[in-house]
Amino acid sequence: MKHQKYAKLKILGLVASTYVFAKFQGGFASWFLFYSCVTLVGYELLTYLLMFATLDVSRTISRDRLQDGDDLVITLHLKRKLWFPLGWNLVIEPLPEKLAGYYEPHRQLLFPWFRREVTIRYVIPRVPRGYYQLTDCVVTAGDYFGFVQRSKTFPLCDEFLVYPSYRHLTHWPTGDGRISGNMNVSHRWSDDVASVRGVRDYQRGDRLSQVHWKASARGQGLKTKEFEHQATNQITFFFDVARESYRGRSGELFEMAVKLTASLVYYASRMQYPFGLVTYGRKRVAIPPANTQAHFFRVFDQLARVTPEGEQPFVQVIGREAVESPLGQTLAVITPLLDKSLVTSLAELSRNGRNVHLFWVYEGPEIREEERRALLLLAASRVTCESIHPGQYEQVKRIGGA
């Protein structure tokens, strides 16, 4: 504001002094100097009035879905209807709060000259997992003489999600052989020759592909194949995002837990298992088991957004949500907790017929004695336990088994 005030005083003083000089001195040179100053004042006035009158700013992003570590390309378009006024523009792009600690806001000085459209491209490299919003763009403009300078904020909003990275697991034994629900599959299990367990008499409505022709040829009438029931291997992931669970622990541990959950979800999707997700962050998220491409991205959308800000203790979440799961469904629990209440809750679920898999993430140099005893107690209760350290995560390819 002070700069603008001083600039106005300078211009008025310049015009006044040249006018007084021309009035008293007279002659071509003095009046030419005065009219030149008047022309300059006219230019400055038009520059001030039309600086943002015809300027339009828009933003596009290369993708609205990225994976952890990808680069984001941002394009800004500055358009004006008139080539006037000549001057400079300083474009400032504020960063989302989560990225403010990694990178500086993008600043770029432009000299449009007679161009009516200017395009700016810049890159935010290696964007970490999360949900982001790119908001207002600030444009500062001024004249070449330094008398006029204004700023304007253009309200823009662009959102994008960065999915967690995941590992390609090659082995994870899930399920316990029980039928845990109904699902739509990409092929009919009844056509699987390996699942034939016997023959029976033909019944009206049986398909021709189910007829056992060799048994029918023995002269005892048409016989139909009988098939074994197939377990659906439904999995519900209980991901601990409670604030208390991660208090005093590094952010790296939580990010590793998110990546581990994403790896397990990707494995379940690849194996055509129905899977769901339960988290209690700022609000309750309970996605029932399914197995479609849209469902996969729905779960990954939540994994991109999660933060360790849940107010409800994770043990209460398990006690409320897990008891409603059907028998035979696999409950995959991902948490850094291993206290008495959680151990008791998981052991009780296992005794009641639930198939529980615990993925315990820890960051200490080694497992303490009380934690080792808790894991042994869970194993004795038929809870499958896996202990994963951030330093070991990159080598994880197989879970369970030999």
Phi, psi and omega in degrees: 000318179298321179298317180295320181295315179295323180297317179297317179297322179296316181295313179298319178295322179294316180295316182297316182293320179291326178293314179298319180297316181292324182293319183272325184276314183073181179093164184296315186297316183291318178290327176298320177297320180294313181293330174295320178292323177296319176299319178297320178295320177298319177297316181295322179294314178296321178299317181294319184283325186258006186303316181241006184296324183243014182270133178231133182240130176227157183226140173229147177244151186295321180210151174257002175226118180233173173246151183312124180098354179284160176265144178248126178260126182244134181239128176250135178243121175250118182235142173223149182282331182246149176284337179274144007265155172284141180173193182242158177228135173247115182260127180237122179252102177295147180266156172302154185303322183292333181265351184298331179280347181264317187228161175274150175302144181285128177233134180214129179266130183238146172236090187294333187054238184264007181284139178266347181222133179229136180243133178239134174234136174214164188237135167260108187277149170049062181286127179284165181305143176151179176251130187230152173229125171264118187253227192301146173251129182256126179241124174252133183229155179200171179268172184285342183267350177082016179272328187240134177209129179221158176231147177217140178259122179263118183288110177233156177208119176229132182247147173206153180247141175244111182287152175290150173285160182215159178258151179271097179285141180258345184204128172203100180289116179240167178076163179231017176093348179281155172280120187246024177140179180255150180205159172268129182246161184283344175217161185274125179295333184292344178271001182277113183297329183292343183263007179290127180245355180170188179231160177214171179292147180295137177239149182301129181106345177293141180283154181295329180292345179269353181288132177269098190290326180294316178293325180291331183287349180284357175091015180252024179089173180292135178241145181242143179290142171252137186244154176286152173287147181248130175285143184271346178056050176289141182230133171243125181266124175254105185257122182280116176236022181290141181298318182294330182294331184250008179294131181081001179251157184284156176295336179297325181294317179295317180296323177294322178296322177295316179297321179296316178299318178298322179294319179293319178297317179296321178297314180298320179294318181294328180272005178065031175270136171293136182219150177228177183217136176231122173221149176237086176264237175293335174216164181285132174235117179226101181260116182292157182298138174197175180209080174225168179295319179297322179293321178301314180289332176296317178292317180293329174301318179292321179293333176287330186269339192296144174221153181282070183232016179291139180268336184274133178302144185294329179297322177293324177297314178299314182296328182275319188267321188291329182293342180273355180284144180289156177298141180093345178283138179278129177254109180263114185253122179245116186201153172268358182276150172207047182270177187297318183295320179291318178301316180297318181294316180292321178296321178294319177298319179295319179294333179273009173101005177274144178267104189254130173242118179259126173249101183265119179259134183218158182236001178292163180296331178204163181285129180284166185296316181293327177291323178295320178295322178296320178294321178294322178296319178294319178297322177293336178269013178067032172262123179286123185242137175228126178255126185229127179256145179307327179287343181258348188299320183296342179263000183285120174230329179239141177237121181073175179077181182279000000 
